Amino acid sequence: MSDIIVCPSCHASNRVPPLGSTQHAVCGRCKTPLRGVPVEVTDDSIDRVIGDGRATIVDFWAGWCGPCRMIAPVLEEIAAERSDVRVAKLNVDQNSQSSARFGVHGIPLLVFFKDGVERGRIVGAVPKSQIDAAMTEFFG
């Protein structure tokens, strides 16, 4: 199965298969490295992404949300640092089914999944230390 990663440079969508520890993805259009970039998920892909057994943080966000923009660099940093945790982003304005299904009432909302099961949530733009503590608690 592959993930869709949006290039941080040219914003092209790239389908990226699971990579080994020595492999790195690059954008098909501009050749920018895609390592450590959060995965974009949609109503159609979220079940596949959270259900593959991998520890995943899903960021429910919107482009108009100031706190969502504030926490985005923190999540990008986590994605770059942690190969054992996948960071995924779901735009609530474009994916209303998932927003309703997961009971999103405030954003940014970070939902922690492992083995396809929700392990916990954090609402709001929180510091990296709080996200790190949540990963330890929810992912072991």
C-alpha positions as CSV (number, residue, x, y, z in Angstrom):
1,M,0.0,0.0,0.0
2,S,1.2,3.5,-0.6
3,D,0.8,6.9,1.0
4,I,0.1,10.2,-0.6
5,I,2.6,12.8,0.4
6,V,2.3,16.4,-0.7
7,C,5.6,18.0,-1.7
8,P,6.4,21.0,0.6
9,S,8.1,22.8,-2.3
10,C,5.8,22.4,-5.4
11,H,2.7,21.0,-3.7
12,A,2.5,18.0,-6.1
13,S,0.8,14.9,-4.7
14,N,3.2,11.9,-4.7
15,R,2.1,8.3,-4.2
16,V,4.9,6.8,-2.0
17,P,5.1,3.0,-1.2
18,P,6.4,1.9,2.2
19,L,10.1,2.5,2.2
20,G,12.9,0.6,3.8
21,S,15.1,2.4,6.4
22,T,17.8,3.2,3.8
23,Q,15.4,4.5,1.1
24,H,14.1,8.0,0.8
25,A,11.3,9.3,-1.4
26,V,11.6,12.4,-3.6
27,C,9.0,14.4,-5.3
28,G,8.2,13.2,-8.9
29,R,7.9,16.7,-10.2
30,C,10.7,18.8,-8.5
31,K,12.8,16.1,-6.9
32,T,12.6,17.6,-3.4
33,P,13.2,15.0,-0.6
34,L,9.9,13.9,1.0
35,R,11.4,12.3,4.1
36,G,9.6,13.4,7.2
37,V,6.7,15.0,5.5
38,P,3.2,14.4,7.0
39,V,0.9,12.2,4.9
40,E,-2.3,13.7,3.5
41,V,-5.4,11.6,4.3
42,T,-9.0,11.9,3.1
43,D,-12.3,10.4,3.8
44,D,-11.4,7.7,1.3
45,S,-7.9,6.9,2.6
46,I,-8.1,7.4,6.4
47,D,-9.2,3.8,7.3
48,R,-6.3,2.3,5.2
49,V,-3.8,4.6,6.8
50,I,-4.8,4.2,10.5
51,G,-5.6,0.5,10.0
52,D,-2.2,-0.7,8.8
53,G,-0.9,-1.3,12.3
54,R,1.6,1.6,12.4
55,A,1.5,4.2,15.1
56,T,-0.1,7.2,13.5
57,I,-1.0,10.7,14.7
58,V,-3.8,12.2,12.6
59,D,-4.0,16.0,12.7
60,F,-7.5,17.3,12.0
61,W,-7.0,20.8,10.7
62,A,-8.3,23.6,8.4
63,G,-6.5,26.2,6.4
64,W,-8.3,29.1,8.1
65,C,-7.3,28.0,11.6
66,G,-4.5,30.0,13.1
67,P,-3.7,27.4,15.8
68,C,-3.6,24.7,13.1
69,R,-0.9,26.7,11.3
70,M,1.0,27.2,14.5
71,I,1.2,23.4,15.3
72,A,2.0,22.4,11.7
73,P,5.8,23.0,12.0
74,V,5.9,20.9,15.2
75,L,4.2,18.0,13.5
76,E,6.6,18.3,10.5
77,E,9.5,18.2,13.0
78,I,8.0,15.0,14.6
79,A,7.5,13.4,11.2
80,A,11.2,14.2,10.3
81,E,12.5,12.9,13.7
82,R,10.4,9.8,14.2
83,S,10.5,6.9,11.8
84,D,8.4,4.8,14.2
85,V,5.4,7.2,14.1
86,R,3.6,8.4,11.0
87,V,2.0,11.9,11.0
88,A,-1.1,12.3,8.9
89,K,-3.1,15.4,8.1
90,L,-6.9,15.5,7.4
91,N,-8.4,18.8,6.2
92,V,-11.8,19.0,8.0
93,D,-13.3,21.4,5.4
94,Q,-12.6,18.9,2.6
95,N,-13.4,15.7,4.5
96,S,-16.6,16.2,6.5
97,Q,-17.4,12.5,6.7
98,S,-14.3,11.7,8.7
99,S,-14.7,14.9,10.8
100,A,-18.2,13.8,11.8
101,R,-17.2,10.1,12.3
102,F,-14.4,11.0,14.7
103,G,-16.4,13.7,16.5
104,V,-14.3,16.6,15.7
105,H,-15.7,19.6,17.5
106,G,-12.5,21.7,17.8
107,I,-9.3,22.0,15.8
108,P,-6.5,21.4,15.8
109,L,-7.2,17.9,17.0
110,L,-4.5,15.3,17.2
111,V,-5.9,11.7,17.4
112,F,-3.4,9.0,18.2
113,F,-4.0,5.6,16.5
114,K,-2.2,2.3,16.9
115,D,-3.2,-1.0,15.3
116,G,-6.3,0.7,13.9
117,V,-7.5,1.7,17.4
118,E,-7.8,5.2,18.8
119,R,-5.5,5.5,21.8
120,G,-6.0,9.1,22.7
121,R,-6.5,12.8,21.7
122,I,-5.1,16.2,22.2
123,V,-7.1,19.4,21.3
124,G,-5.4,22.7,20.6
125,A,-2.0,23.9,19.6
126,V,0.2,22.4,22.3
127,P,3.9,22.4,22.7
128,K,6.0,19.6,21.3
129,S,6.8,18.3,24.8
130,Q,3.1,17.6,25.3
131,I,2.9,15.7,22.0
132,D,6.0,13.7,22.9
133,A,4.5,12.8,26.3
134,A,1.3,11.7,24.6
135,M,3.2,9.5,22.1
136,T,5.0,7.8,25.1
137,E,1.7,7.3,26.8
138,F,-0.4,6.1,23.8
139,F,2.3,4.3,21.8
140,G,4.4,2.9,24.5
